[in-house]
């Protein structure tokens, strides 16, 4: 069984047609189903498998260990799934998550939903109860008697493709559907559940020969020409999203050629240099006031949206973000344009971002535009000197991280979904893509405290996660990083609070709620697991502590006792909640 990767340019229909030539008969070779499944995954480009073992998944687990796939045994299934998401984005290769029956499956679901929201390619392999045992209260029974099948074992909002493999002769169809999913643009999350007795059964059919054809979604010259016409009618802005991360060079060329103002979603920081004079700021959660000033004072005729859903974490769904003449919205998913702002005029362009921007550049090079260069609003960054007394102010910590880690190294910096993300979005500045990650989609606490392990492994380099004490207590994989000596640094904003919840409730007018956490010593926890760490209680000690963390070989925790009276820049999010006039608040 071999796999060939072909680079083609085709529309979606042509891509699917080219991928359907998946099978080629070969002399039968005796494999168990578990071994066959692992071989299929192995030759589809899977390098890593993360999970938690159990008796019901033992044959698959053993087969994984006998393959070229690197297997990591995590401490919690959700942590394994979050790590798989970030390993995918760090490597651009599909990652396997494996679990046993029952709670193994349900524990992993939060991370797998995050994979779907974030647009990762993750293949979930679980065990299910053997047919003769179903309905008889087997240990951790996983069947229609004990668990809902819709959504978990069927395709839907969680999984693009899901099935229970009941017979070995179903393998060719399963392999075909996985291959089609992996070849499609964007994310793909699949679930293959295999009863324990089927895992050990022999394969009675030839293993499939799989060809993955990676096509690019393109548009016609007529569509490009129409976009050029619309953008040439007046000033326009470029709104860069995470889906445009492969087109950083082309986007910069387009901006400089046309004089367009550029803003970005929180996940897209660094795709367009944040120190560029045409950059007006980060939008949405933890975003910059300069963006709102730009939209109020220099409202563009149109906005070219590149690879973002424009959801609440990106736009706060604010009406002020709608340009006078509407959006030109480019995305590989044709269902995304127009969903966040359904009342706004939207020209939807389903296309690969890089291919589309190259097409625009070609036209603008042939027909130069008259550049207008107004003095655009820019994000303001003030240097705050460390003080000699009191707890650490987050602004001082973030300023040190900017100088010593962002500017002083090439490591990936990741931020948790709550206050840590707001601080990172607002204060950290990146001049290159692939240096910053936050989870602005599903936004689950614990995503980056565990995801950082997968990212560091796939990057084969030190990786830094900025997290809160609440997330660090909820879900971390320090022990896993120690086991495999993965060079992770956790910087914990330790204020003894669910800070964003506390601040949000106060702004919403609710009093007397309990959002405090007993003060935790994360250095003691880290050392107890075999990692190293340092506690920071004064601003004067920040730089030396960060330098020690960056020089460390082992996993390292920087436990920063921060001033809980210093609130993260989340006011726009809370004001948006108030504007909704609803009672089902969430932070």
Secondary structure, DSSP 8 states (H G I E B T S, - for coil): --EEEEEEE--HHHHHHHHT-----------BHHHHHHHHHHHTT--EEEE---GGGHHHHHHHHTSSSEEEE-SSHHHHHHHHHHHHHHHSS-EEEEE-STHHHHHHHHHHHHHHHHT-EEEEEEEE--GGGTTTT-TT--STTTS--TTTSSSSSS-SEEEEE-SGGGHHHHHHHHHHHHHSSS-EEEEEEEEHHHHTSB--S----EEEEEEE----HHHHHHHHHHHTTS-EEEEE-GGGGGGHHHHHHHHHHHT-EEEE-GGGBTTB-TTSTTEEEE-STT--HHHHHHHHHS--SEEEEES----HHHHTT-GGGS-TT-EEEEESSTTTTTSTTTTS-EEEEES-HHHHHHHHHHHHHHS--------------------SSSSB-HHHHHHHHIIIIITT---EEEE-SSHHHHHHHHH---SSSSSEEE--SS--TTHHHHHHHHHHHHHTS-EEEEEEHHHHHH---HHHHHHHT--EEEEEEE-SB-HHHHHHHHHTT--S---B-----HHHHHHHTT-EEEEE-SGGGHHHHHHHHHH-SS-EEEEEEB-TTS--S-HHHHHHHHHHT-S----
